[in-house]
Each structure stands twice: as structure tokens, then as C-alpha cells.
Amino acid sequence: KGAVEIQQIFRSRVRFRALTLQEIQRYVVTGECYDKAGGYGIQGEGVALVEEVQGSYTNVIGLPLKETLELLKAQGVI
């Protein structure tokens, strides 16, 4: 079976709660923000900063798992 390329865009929105300067400074001190796109890790301590996620939570982390599985199933890969 030949290779197939599929492109799909999945959009997720993250809304932070109102943060105090002290809360931001406490988070920065954890060091978690330094190696994350967007400067926070929702899969770690950064989850405490978030008020709402619209869309795929796993997309915010880096790979929309449910949506990827649906695409693979639609192609008969799994």
C-alpha cells in the first residue's frame, strides 16, 4: 500500500484565570516554563494557571490523540 499524506488542523483555546504577580513568580521559579512552547506546561504544574480549555486537551500538550486516532481509523490504518 502506498504512502498517503493527510493534513488536518485542530485548534484548541486555553484561557488562563486571573493571576497575581506572586502566582506568576511562583510558577516561573518551578522552571517548568522554560522548555515549553507558550511558556507553561498544562500537563504539569501549569494546569493550576488554566481556567478553561476549549477543544482537545491533548492538542494543547502537543498531539491531539483522539483526533489522530480518528484520522488513522478513517484511512484504515487501525
PDB file of N, CA, C and O in Angstrom:
ATOM      1  N   LYS A   1       0.848  -1.182   0.000  1.00  0.00           N
ATOM      2  CA  LYS A   1       0.000   0.000   0.000  1.00  0.00           C
ATOM      3  C   LYS A   1       0.890   1.241   0.000  1.00  0.00           C
ATOM      4  O   LYS A   1       1.856   1.307   0.760  1.00  0.00           O
ATOM      5  N   GLY A   2       0.579   2.215  -0.837  1.00  0.00           N
ATOM      6  CA  GLY A   2       1.388   3.420  -0.949  1.00  0.00           C
ATOM      7  C   GLY A   2       1.195   4.366   0.216  1.00  0.00           C
ATOM      8  O   GLY A   2       0.215   4.285   0.956  1.00  0.00           O
ATOM      9  N   ALA A   3       2.132   5.245   0.357  1.00  0.00           N
ATOM     10  CA  ALA A   3       2.069   6.237   1.429  1.00  0.00           C
ATOM     11  C   ALA A   3       1.010   7.285   1.102  1.00  0.00           C
ATOM     12  O   ALA A   3       0.817   7.655  -0.056  1.00  0.00           O
ATOM     13  N   VAL A   4       0.341   7.747   2.127  1.00  0.00           N
ATOM     14  CA  VAL A   4      -0.680   8.782   1.990  1.00  0.00           C
ATOM     15  C   VAL A   4      -0.342   9.901   2.966  1.00  0.00           C
ATOM     16  O   VAL A   4      -0.021   9.650   4.127  1.00  0.00           O
ATOM     17  N   GLU A   5      -0.417  11.118   2.492  1.00  0.00           N
ATOM     18  CA  GLU A   5      -0.202  12.270   3.378  1.00  0.00           C
ATOM     19  C   GLU A   5      -1.544  12.905   3.681  1.00  0.00           C
ATOM     20  O   GLU A   5      -2.325  13.214   2.781  1.00  0.00           O
ATOM     21  N   ILE A   6      -1.794  13.093   4.958  1.00  0.00           N
ATOM     22  CA  ILE A   6      -3.027  13.737   5.401  1.00  0.00           C
ATOM     23  C   ILE A   6      -2.638  14.928   6.265  1.00  0.00           C
ATOM     24  O   ILE A   6      -1.802  14.807   7.161  1.00  0.00           O
ATOM     25  N   GLN A   7      -3.234  16.058   5.997  1.00  0.00           N
ATOM     26  CA  GLN A   7      -3.008  17.243   6.822  1.00  0.00           C
ATOM     27  C   GLN A   7      -4.336  17.676   7.410  1.00  0.00           C
ATOM     28  O   GLN A   7      -5.354  17.737   6.720  1.00  0.00           O
ATOM     29  N   GLN A   8      -4.306  17.967   8.661  1.00  0.00           N
ATOM     30  CA  GLN A   8      -5.513  18.406   9.364  1.00  0.00           C
ATOM     31  C   GLN A   8      -5.092  19.400  10.434  1.00  0.00           C
ATOM     32  O   GLN A   8      -4.063  19.221  11.086  1.00  0.00           O
ATOM     33  N   ILE A   9      -5.870  20.425  10.610  1.00  0.00           N
ATOM     34  CA  ILE A   9      -5.591  21.410  11.662  1.00  0.00           C
ATOM     35  C   ILE A   9      -6.625  21.245  12.762  1.00  0.00           C
ATOM     36  O   ILE A   9      -7.829  21.221  12.504  1.00  0.00           O
ATOM     37  N   PHE A  10      -6.143  21.132  13.979  1.00  0.00           N
ATOM     38  CA  PHE A  10      -7.011  21.079  15.153  1.00  0.00           C
ATOM     39  C   PHE A  10      -6.675  22.274  16.020  1.00  0.00           C
ATOM     40  O   PHE A  10      -5.511  22.500  16.349  1.00  0.00           O
ATOM     41  N   ARG A  11      -7.671  23.025  16.384  1.00  0.00           N
ATOM     42  CA  ARG A  11      -7.469  24.243  17.159  1.00  0.00           C
ATOM     43  C   ARG A  11      -8.012  24.049  18.563  1.00  0.00           C
ATOM     44  O   ARG A  11      -9.125  23.558  18.756  1.00  0.00           O
ATOM     45  N   SER A  12      -7.217  24.440  19.526  1.00  0.00           N
ATOM     46  CA  SER A  12      -7.643  24.434  20.924  1.00  0.00           C
ATOM     47  C   SER A  12      -7.367  25.810  21.499  1.00  0.00           C
ATOM     48  O   SER A  12      -6.381  26.460  21.151  1.00  0.00           O
ATOM     49  N   ARG A  13      -8.247  26.243  22.378  1.00  0.00           N
ATOM     50  CA  ARG A  13      -8.064  27.548  23.036  1.00  0.00           C
ATOM     51  C   ARG A  13      -7.908  27.312  24.526  1.00  0.00           C
ATOM     52  O   ARG A  13      -8.632  26.517  25.126  1.00  0.00           O
ATOM     53  N   VAL A  14      -6.958  28.012  25.108  1.00  0.00           N
ATOM     54  CA  VAL A  14      -6.705  27.919  26.547  1.00  0.00           C
ATOM     55  C   VAL A  14      -6.919  29.290  27.151  1.00  0.00           C
ATOM     56  O   VAL A  14      -6.366  30.286  26.684  1.00  0.00           O
ATOM     57  N   ARG A  15      -7.727  29.327  28.189  1.00  0.00           N
ATOM     58  CA  ARG A  15      -7.949  30.590  28.900  1.00  0.00           C
ATOM     59  C   ARG A  15      -7.380  30.450  30.301  1.00  0.00           C
ATOM     60  O   ARG A  15      -7.711  29.516  31.033  1.00  0.00           O
ATOM     61  N   PHE A  16      -6.527  31.385  30.657  1.00  0.00           N
ATOM     62  CA  PHE A  16      -5.946  31.413  31.990  1.00  0.00           C
ATOM     63  C   PHE A  16      -6.877  32.152  32.938  1.00  0.00           C
ATOM     64  O   PHE A  16      -7.620  33.045  32.532  1.00  0.00           O
ATOM     65  N   ARG A  17      -6.827  31.775  34.179  1.00  0.00           N
ATOM     66  CA  ARG A  17      -7.576  32.523  35.186  1.00  0.00           C
ATOM     67  C   ARG A  17      -6.774  33.782  35.515  1.00  0.00           C
ATOM     68  O   ARG A  17      -5.610  33.892  35.131  1.00  0.00           O
ATOM     69  N   ALA A  18      -7.379  34.715  36.212  1.00  0.00           N
ATOM     70  CA  ALA A  18      -6.657  35.922  36.634  1.00  0.00           C
ATOM     71  C   ALA A  18      -5.552  35.505  37.603  1.00  0.00           C
ATOM     72  O   ALA A  18      -5.812  34.832  38.601  1.00  0.00           O
ATOM     73  N   LEU A  19      -4.338  35.903  37.305  1.00  0.00           N
ATOM     74  CA  LEU A  19      -3.185  35.502  38.113  1.00  0.00           C
ATOM     75  C   LEU A  19      -2.572  36.713  38.798  1.00  0.00           C
ATOM     76  O   LEU A  19      -2.494  37.802  38.229  1.00  0.00           O
ATOM     77  N   THR A  20      -2.144  36.496  40.019  1.00  0.00           N
ATOM     78  CA  THR A  20      -1.419  37.548  40.723  1.00  0.00           C
ATOM     79  C   THR A  20       0.049  37.485  40.314  1.00  0.00           C
ATOM     80  O   THR A  20       0.512  36.468  39.796  1.00  0.00           O
ATOM     81  N   LEU A  21       0.761  38.549  40.541  1.00  0.00           N
ATOM     82  CA  LEU A  21       2.190  38.569  40.264  1.00  0.00           C
ATOM     83  C   LEU A  21       2.897  37.476  41.058  1.00  0.00           C
ATOM     84  O   LEU A  21       3.807  36.828  40.540  1.00  0.00           O
ATOM     85  N   GLN A  22       2.494  37.266  42.296  1.00  0.00           N
ATOM     86  CA  GLN A  22       3.108  36.224  43.128  1.00  0.00           C
ATOM     87  C   GLN A  22       2.890  34.829  42.532  1.00  0.00           C
ATOM     88  O   GLN A  22       3.801  34.002  42.548  1.00  0.00           O
ATOM     89  N   GLU A  23       1.699  34.567  42.012  1.00  0.00           N
ATOM     90  CA  GLU A  23       1.430  33.263  41.400  1.00  0.00           C
ATOM     91  C   GLU A  23       2.304  33.053  40.163  1.00  0.00           C
ATOM     92  O   GLU A  23       2.815  31.957  39.932  1.00  0.00           O
ATOM     93  N   ILE A  24       2.466  34.096  39.387  1.00  0.00           N
ATOM     94  CA  ILE A  24       3.308  34.003  38.190  1.00  0.00           C
ATOM     95  C   ILE A  24       4.757  33.765  38.595  1.00  0.00           C
ATOM     96  O   ILE A  24       5.436  32.915  38.019  1.00  0.00           O
ATOM     97  N   GLN A  25       5.225  34.509  39.577  1.00  0.00           N
ATOM     98  CA  GLN A  25       6.610  34.337  40.035  1.00  0.00           C
ATOM     99  C   GLN A  25       6.838  32.940  40.606  1.00  0.00           C
ATOM    100  O   GLN A  25       7.889  32.341  40.373  1.00  0.00           O
ATOM    101  N   ARG A  26       5.855  32.411  41.358  1.00  0.00           N
ATOM    102  CA  ARG A  26       5.967  31.045  41.898  1.00  0.00           C
ATOM    103  C   ARG A  26       6.073  30.020  40.774  1.00  0.00           C
ATOM    104  O   ARG A  26       6.841  29.062  40.863  1.00  0.00           O
ATOM    105  N   TYR A  27       5.302  30.232  39.728  1.00  0.00           N
ATOM    106  CA  TYR A  27       5.352  29.295  38.608  1.00  0.00           C
ATOM    107  C   TYR A  27       6.692  29.382  37.878  1.00  0.00           C
ATOM    108  O   TYR A  27       7.270  28.355  37.522  1.00  0.00           O
ATOM    109  N   VAL A  28       7.180  30.580  37.655  1.00  0.00           N
ATOM    110  CA  VAL A  28       8.468  30.751  36.978  1.00  0.00           C
ATOM    111  C   VAL A  28       9.577  30.066  37.754  1.00  0.00           C
ATOM    112  O   VAL A  28      10.465  29.460  37.154  1.00  0.00           O
ATOM    113  N   VAL A  29       9.542  30.151  39.068  1.00  0.00           N
ATOM    114  CA  VAL A  29      10.567  29.536  39.909  1.00  0.00           C
ATOM    115  C   VAL A  29      10.608  28.008  39.742  1.00  0.00           C
ATOM    116  O   VAL A  29      11.656  27.398  39.953  1.00  0.00           O
ATOM    117  N   THR A  30       9.485  27.388  39.368  1.00  0.00           N
ATOM    118  CA  THR A  30       9.477  25.931  39.164  1.00  0.00           C
ATOM    119  C   THR A  30      10.373  25.538  38.000  1.00  0.00           C
ATOM    120  O   THR A  30      10.831  24.397  37.938  1.00  0.00           O
ATOM    121  N   GLY A  31      10.634  26.460  37.073  1.00  0.00           N
ATOM    122  CA  GLY A  31      11.449  26.171  35.901  1.00  0.00           C
ATOM    123  C   GLY A  31      10.689  25.462  34.789  1.00  0.00           C
ATOM    124  O   GLY A  31      11.218  25.275  33.694  1.00  0.00           O
ATOM    125  N   GLU A  32       9.463  25.071  35.064  1.00  0.00           N
ATOM    126  CA  GLU A  32       8.668  24.328  34.098  1.00  0.00           C
ATOM    127  C   GLU A  32       8.411  25.125  32.821  1.00  0.00           C
ATOM    128  O   GLU A  32       8.253  24.542  31.748  1.00  0.00           O
ATOM    129  N   CYS A  33       8.368  26.423  32.928  1.00  0.00           N
ATOM    130  CA  CYS A  33       8.011  27.281  31.793  1.00  0.00           C
ATOM    131  C   CYS A  33       9.124  27.419  30.755  1.00  0.00           C
ATOM    132  O   CYS A  33       8.865  27.862  29.636  1.00  0.00           O
ATOM    133  N   TYR A  34      10.342  27.051  31.101  1.00  0.00           N
ATOM    134  CA  TYR A  34      11.474  27.342  30.221  1.00  0.00           C
ATOM    135  C   TYR A  34      11.601  26.425  29.016  1.00  0.00           C
ATOM    136  O   TYR A  34      12.235  26.801  28.031  1.00  0.00           O
ATOM    137  N   ASP A  35      11.021  25.241  29.065  1.00  0.00           N
ATOM    138  CA  ASP A  35      11.162  24.334  27.916  1.00  0.00           C
ATOM    139  C   ASP A  35       9.818  24.019  27.269  1.00  0.00           C
ATOM    140  O   ASP A  35       9.657  22.973  26.639  1.00  0.00           O
ATOM    141  N   LYS A  36       8.867  24.912  27.424  1.00  0.00           N
ATOM    142  CA  LYS A  36       7.520  24.696  26.888  1.00  0.00           C
ATOM    143  C   LYS A  36       7.157  25.795  25.888  1.00  0.00           C
ATOM    144  O   LYS A  36       7.413  26.978  26.113  1.00  0.00           O
ATOM    145  N   ALA A  37       6.559  25.369  24.785  1.00  0.00           N
ATOM    146  CA  ALA A  37       6.001  26.349  23.847  1.00  0.00           C
ATOM    147  C   ALA A  37       4.866  27.063  24.573  1.00  0.00           C
ATOM    148  O   ALA A  37       4.012  26.414  25.177  1.00  0.00           O
ATOM    149  N   GLY A  38       4.852  28.350  24.521  1.00  0.00           N
ATOM    150  CA  GLY A  38       3.821  29.107  25.216  1.00  0.00           C
ATOM    151  C   GLY A  38       4.201  29.454  26.645  1.00  0.00           C
ATOM    152  O   GLY A  38       3.509  30.245  27.287  1.00  0.00           O
ATOM    153  N   GLY A  39       5.282  28.883  27.160  1.00  0.00           N
ATOM    154  CA  GLY A  39       5.774  29.245  28.478  1.00  0.00           C
ATOM    155  C   GLY A  39       5.048  28.613  29.653  1.00  0.00           C
ATOM    156  O   GLY A  39       5.185  29.082  30.783  1.00  0.00           O
ATOM    157  N   TYR A  40       4.273  27.552  29.409  1.00  0.00           N
ATOM    158  CA  TYR A  40       3.623  26.855  30.519  1.00  0.00           C
ATOM    159  C   TYR A  40       3.397  25.408  30.110  1.00  0.00           C
ATOM    160  O   TYR A  40       3.324  25.089  28.923  1.00  0.00           O
ATOM    161  N   GLY A  41       3.288  24.546  31.095  1.00  0.00           N
ATOM    162  CA  GLY A  41       3.021  23.132  30.845  1.00  0.00           C
ATOM    163  C   GLY A  41       1.699  22.737  31.467  1.00  0.00           C
ATOM    164  O   GLY A  41       1.612  22.552  32.681  1.00  0.00           O
ATOM    165  N   ILE A  42       0.678  22.605  30.654  1.00  0.00           N
ATOM    166  CA  ILE A  42      -0.644  22.258  31.182  1.00  0.00           C
ATOM    167  C   ILE A  42      -0.649  20.849  31.765  1.00  0.00           C
ATOM    168  O   ILE A  42      -1.501  20.521  32.591  1.00  0.00           O
ATOM    169  N   GLN A  43       0.297  20.015  31.339  1.00  0.00           N
ATOM    170  CA  GLN A  43       0.376  18.657  31.851  1.00  0.00           C
ATOM    171  C   GLN A  43       1.141  18.576  33.165  1.00  0.00           C
ATOM    172  O   GLN A  43       1.309  17.495  33.728  1.00  0.00           O
ATOM    173  N   GLY A  44       1.597  19.706  33.644  1.00  0.00           N
ATOM    174  CA  GLY A  44       2.329  19.754  34.904  1.00  0.00           C
ATOM    175  C   GLY A  44       1.707  20.765  35.843  1.00  0.00           C
ATOM    176  O   GLY A  44       0.486  20.867  35.958  1.00  0.00           O
ATOM    177  N   GLU A  45       2.566  21.506  36.510  1.00  0.00           N
ATOM    178  CA  GLU A  45       2.096  22.498  37.486  1.00  0.00           C
ATOM    179  C   GLU A  45       1.325  23.640  36.829  1.00  0.00           C
ATOM    180  O   GLU A  45       0.546  24.324  37.493  1.00  0.00           O
ATOM    181  N   GLY A  46       1.535  23.848  35.545  1.00  0.00           N
ATOM    182  CA  GLY A  46       0.847  24.909  34.824  1.00  0.00           C
ATOM    183  C   GLY A  46      -0.656  24.733  34.751  1.00  0.00           C
ATOM    184  O   GLY A  46      -1.377  25.689  34.468  1.00  0.00           O
ATOM    185  N   VAL A  47      -1.143  23.520  35.004  1.00  0.00           N
ATOM    186  CA  VAL A  47      -2.590  23.291  34.984  1.00  0.00           C
ATOM    187  C   VAL A  47      -3.297  24.185  36.005  1.00  0.00           C
ATOM    188  O   VAL A  47      -4.466  24.524  35.818  1.00  0.00           O
ATOM    189  N   ALA A  48      -2.617  24.563  37.065  1.00  0.00           N
ATOM    190  CA  ALA A  48      -3.210  25.422  38.090  1.00  0.00           C
ATOM    191  C   ALA A  48      -3.442  26.845  37.582  1.00  0.00           C
ATOM    192  O   ALA A  48      -4.177  27.611  38.206  1.00  0.00           O
ATOM    193  N   LEU A  49      -2.828  27.201  36.468  1.00  0.00           N
ATOM    194  CA  LEU A  49      -2.979  28.540  35.897  1.00  0.00           C
ATOM    195  C   LEU A  49      -4.188  28.643  34.967  1.00  0.00           C
ATOM    196  O   LEU A  49      -4.654  29.737  34.652  1.00  0.00           O
ATOM    197  N   VAL A  50      -4.684  27.486  34.538  1.00  0.00           N
ATOM    198  CA  VAL A  50      -5.690  27.426  33.474  1.00  0.00           C
ATOM    199  C   VAL A  50      -7.102  27.416  34.044  1.00  0.00           C
ATOM    200  O   VAL A  50      -7.400  26.688  34.990  1.00  0.00           O
ATOM    201  N   GLU A  51      -7.954  28.228  33.457  1.00  0.00           N
ATOM    202  CA  GLU A  51      -9.360  28.236  33.834  1.00  0.00           C
ATOM    203  C   GLU A  51     -10.196  27.360  32.907  1.00  0.00           C
ATOM    204  O   GLU A  51     -11.130  26.694  33.352  1.00  0.00           O
ATOM    205  N   GLU A  52      -9.856  27.360  31.603  1.00  0.00           N
ATOM    206  CA  GLU A  52     -10.695  26.626  30.656  1.00  0.00           C
ATOM    207  C   GLU A  52      -9.888  26.207  29.437  1.00  0.00           C
ATOM    208  O   GLU A  52      -9.008  26.932  28.974  1.00  0.00           O
ATOM    209  N   VAL A  53     -10.207  25.023  28.927  1.00  0.00           N
ATOM    210  CA  VAL A  53      -9.671  24.555  27.654  1.00  0.00           C
ATOM    211  C   VAL A  53     -10.851  24.295  26.734  1.00  0.00           C
ATOM    212  O   VAL A  53     -11.760  23.540  27.080  1.00  0.00           O
ATOM    213  N   GLN A  54     -10.838  24.914  25.574  1.00  0.00           N
ATOM    214  CA  GLN A  54     -11.844  24.655  24.544  1.00  0.00           C
ATOM    215  C   GLN A  54     -11.152  23.865  23.444  1.00  0.00           C
ATOM    216  O   GLN A  54     -10.171  24.326  22.860  1.00  0.00           O
ATOM    217  N   GLY A  55     -11.659  22.692  23.169  1.00  0.00           N
ATOM    218  CA  GLY A  55     -11.025  21.838  22.173  1.00  0.00           C
ATOM    219  C   GLY A  55     -10.328  20.680  22.845  1.00  0.00           C
ATOM    220  O   GLY A  55     -10.720  20.244  23.928  1.00  0.00           O
ATOM    221  N   SER A  56      -9.307  20.191  22.206  1.00  0.00           N
ATOM    222  CA  SER A  56      -8.598  18.991  22.643  1.00  0.00           C
ATOM    223  C   SER A  56      -7.514  19.319  23.663  1.00  0.00           C
ATOM    224  O   SER A  56      -6.593  20.086  23.385  1.00  0.00           O
ATOM    225  N   TYR A  57      -7.638  18.733  24.837  1.00  0.00           N
ATOM    226  CA  TYR A  57      -6.615  18.900  25.880  1.00  0.00           C
ATOM    227  C   TYR A  57      -5.279  18.344  25.400  1.00  0.00           C
ATOM    228  O   TYR A  57      -4.237  18.962  25.616  1.00  0.00           O
ATOM    229  N   THR A  58      -5.302  17.168  24.744  1.00  0.00           N
ATOM    230  CA  THR A  58      -4.042  16.573  24.303  1.00  0.00           C
ATOM    231  C   THR A  58      -3.408  17.385  23.170  1.00  0.00           C
ATOM    232  O   THR A  58      -2.195  17.313  22.974  1.00  0.00           O
ATOM    233  N   ASN A  59      -4.192  18.144  22.434  1.00  0.00           N
ATOM    234  CA  ASN A  59      -3.639  19.039  21.430  1.00  0.00           C
ATOM    235  C   ASN A  59      -2.826  20.147  22.092  1.00  0.00           C
ATOM    236  O   ASN A  59      -1.794  20.562  21.564  1.00  0.00           O
ATOM    237  N   VAL A  60      -3.278  20.617  23.226  1.00  0.00           N
ATOM    238  CA  VAL A  60      -2.549  21.651  23.965  1.00  0.00           C
ATOM    239  C   VAL A  60      -1.186  21.105  24.405  1.00  0.00           C
ATOM    240  O   VAL A  60      -0.191  21.829  24.396  1.00  0.00           O
ATOM    241  N   ILE A  61      -1.148  19.845  24.781  1.00  0.00           N
ATOM    242  CA  ILE A  61       0.109  19.216  25.194  1.00  0.00           C
ATOM    243  C   ILE A  61       1.035  19.033  23.989  1.00  0.00           C
ATOM    244  O   ILE A  61       2.251  19.187  24.110  1.00  0.00           O
ATOM    245  N   GLY A  62       0.464  18.707  22.835  1.00  0.00           N
ATOM    246  CA  GLY A  62       1.318  18.569  21.667  1.00  0.00           C
ATOM    247  C   GLY A  62       0.803  17.662  20.569  1.00  0.00           C
ATOM    248  O   GLY A  62       1.214  17.819  19.419  1.00  0.00           O
ATOM    249  N   LEU A  63      -0.083  16.714  20.872  1.00  0.00           N
ATOM    250  CA  LEU A  63      -0.614  15.827  19.841  1.00  0.00           C
ATOM    251  C   LEU A  63      -2.067  15.511  20.161  1.00  0.00           C
ATOM    252  O   LEU A  63      -2.357  14.909  21.195  1.00  0.00           O
ATOM    253  N   PRO A  64      -2.979  15.908  19.288  1.00  0.00           N
ATOM    254  CA  PRO A  64      -4.397  15.623  19.540  1.00  0.00           C
ATOM    255  C   PRO A  64      -4.688  14.129  19.342  1.00  0.00           C
ATOM    256  O   PRO A  64      -4.975  13.698  18.226  1.00  0.00           O
ATOM    257  N   LEU A  65      -4.616  13.355  20.400  1.00  0.00           N
ATOM    258  CA  LEU A  65      -4.680  11.898  20.307  1.00  0.00           C
ATOM    259  C   LEU A  65      -5.990  11.383  19.735  1.00  0.00           C
ATOM    260  O   LEU A  65      -5.980  10.578  18.804  1.00  0.00           O
ATOM    261  N   LYS A  66      -7.100  11.825  20.267  1.00  0.00           N
ATOM    262  CA  LYS A  66      -8.407  11.345  19.803  1.00  0.00           C
ATOM    263  C   LYS A  66      -8.581  11.642  18.314  1.00  0.00           C
ATOM    264  O   LYS A  66      -8.998  10.775  17.546  1.00  0.00           O
ATOM    265  N   GLU A  67      -8.267  12.844  17.922  1.00  0.00           N
ATOM    266  CA  GLU A  67      -8.419  13.260  16.541  1.00  0.00           C
ATOM    267  C   GLU A  67      -7.463  12.497  15.616  1.00  0.00           C
ATOM    268  O   GLU A  67      -7.835  12.140  14.498  1.00  0.00           O
ATOM    269  N   THR A  68      -6.235  12.248  16.081  1.00  0.00           N
ATOM    270  CA  THR A  68      -5.265  11.484  15.297  1.00  0.00           C
ATOM    271  C   THR A  68      -5.740  10.052  15.101  1.00  0.00           C
ATOM    272  O   THR A  68      -5.636   9.507  14.002  1.00  0.00           O
ATOM    273  N   LEU A  69      -6.258   9.443  16.158  1.00  0.00           N
ATOM    274  CA  LEU A  69      -6.793   8.083  16.039  1.00  0.00           C
ATOM    275  C   LEU A  69      -7.959   8.032  15.061  1.00  0.00           C
ATOM    276  O   LEU A  69      -8.076   7.082  14.288  1.00  0.00           O
ATOM    277  N   GLU A  70      -8.816   9.037  15.087  1.00  0.00           N
ATOM    278  CA  GLU A  70      -9.943   9.093  14.149  1.00  0.00           C
ATOM    279  C   GLU A  70      -9.456   9.182  12.703  1.00  0.00           C
ATOM    280  O   GLU A  70     -10.023   8.541  11.819  1.00  0.00           O
ATOM    281  N   LEU A  71      -8.414   9.970  12.458  1.00  0.00           N
ATOM    282  CA  LEU A  71      -7.850  10.065  11.113  1.00  0.00           C
ATOM    283  C   LEU A  71      -7.253   8.732  10.669  1.00  0.00           C
ATOM    284  O   LEU A  71      -7.436   8.320   9.524  1.00  0.00           O
ATOM    285  N   LEU A  72      -6.550   8.067  11.556  1.00  0.00           N
ATOM    286  CA  LEU A  72      -5.955   6.767  11.227  1.00  0.00           C
ATOM    287  C   LEU A  72      -7.021   5.727  10.947  1.00  0.00           C
ATOM    288  O   LEU A  72      -6.884   4.927  10.021  1.00  0.00           O
ATOM    289  N   LYS A  73      -8.084   5.733  11.742  1.00  0.00           N
ATOM    290  CA  LYS A  73      -9.186   4.803  11.507  1.00  0.00           C
ATOM    291  C   LYS A  73      -9.862   5.075  10.171  1.00  0.00           C
ATOM    292  O   LYS A  73     -10.194   4.136   9.448  1.00  0.00           O
ATOM    293  N   ALA A  74     -10.068   6.333   9.831  1.00  0.00           N
ATOM    294  CA  ALA A  74     -10.708   6.700   8.571  1.00  0.00           C
ATOM    295  C   ALA A  74      -9.892   6.233   7.366  1.00  0.00           C
ATOM    296  O   ALA A  74     -10.449   5.974   6.299  1.00  0.00           O
ATOM    297  N   GLN A  75      -8.573   6.127   7.537  1.00  0.00           N
ATOM    298  CA  GLN A  75      -7.694   5.668   6.462  1.00  0.00           C
ATOM    299  C   GLN A  75      -7.501   4.148   6.494  1.00  0.00           C
ATOM    300  O   GLN A  75      -6.822   3.588   5.633  1.00  0.00           O
ATOM    301  N   GLY A  76      -8.098   3.486   7.487  1.00  0.00           N
ATOM    302  CA  GLY A  76      -7.961   2.036   7.585  1.00  0.00           C
ATOM    303  C   GLY A  76      -6.621   1.572   8.114  1.00  0.00           C
ATOM    304  O   GLY A  76      -6.249   0.409   7.960  1.00  0.00           O
ATOM    305  N   VAL A  77      -5.901   2.483   8.734  1.00  0.00           N
ATOM    306  CA  VAL A  77      -4.577   2.145   9.281  1.00  0.00           C
ATOM    307  C   VAL A  77      -4.737   1.344  10.567  1.00  0.00           C
ATOM    308  O   VAL A  77      -3.964   0.425  10.840  1.00  0.00           O
ATOM    309  N   ILE A  78      -5.741   1.699  11.348  1.00  0.00           N
ATOM    310  CA  ILE A  78      -6.011   0.951  12.582  1.00  0.00           C
ATOM    311  C   ILE A  78      -7.471   0.556  12.623  1.00  0.00           C
ATOM    312  O   ILE A  78      -7.912  -0.083  13.578  1.00  0.00           O
TER     313      ILE A  78
END
